[in-house]
Amino acid sequence: MKLRSVAVMAIVLATAEPALAGAIENACLKSQRGNNQRSLCGCIQDAADITLTPSDQRLAASFFANPDRAQRVRTSDRRSDESFWERYRNFGNTAQVYCTR
């Protein structure tokens, strides 16, 4: 199943039209770890485009500058935060599989 997901993701990414940098890519590039890592940050953005809504991406991008916010969302009892965190974990897993080569 995991291999199938990666294959589907590869097809989607191969046929996607190039776009301007997204919220995740911009936040990544501005971070210490993302400095001069355009291809990695772009790959992470591709994973975000597949797994997160634009609103989710803006929230996730805010974690680069404010890691405490991520902790607050993760431990929140609000159903919307719990749902977001499930999608965010899926995004992280997708980025890890797709971007670790």
C-alpha positions, 0 to 999 in steps of 0.5 A: 500500500505504501509503495502504491501511495508513493507511485500515485504521488510521483505521477501527480507531481510529475504532471503538476504544473510548476507554481510559485513557492508555497507557504511551506516552501517559503517558511522552509527556505527562511528557516536555518535548516532550509537555508540553501536547500531549495530542492528539499524545501520544494519537495516538502512543499510538493508533499504539502500540496498533496496532503494539506489544504491551503489553510492547513499549509499556512498553519503548518508554515507558522510552525517554522517560526513558532514551534511552540504553536505546533505544541499547542495545536498538537495538545489541543482538545479542539476537534478541528486541531485534532483533525488538523494534526492527523493531516499534519502527521500524514503530511510529515510521513509523506514528506519523509518518504518522498523527500528522503532519497 
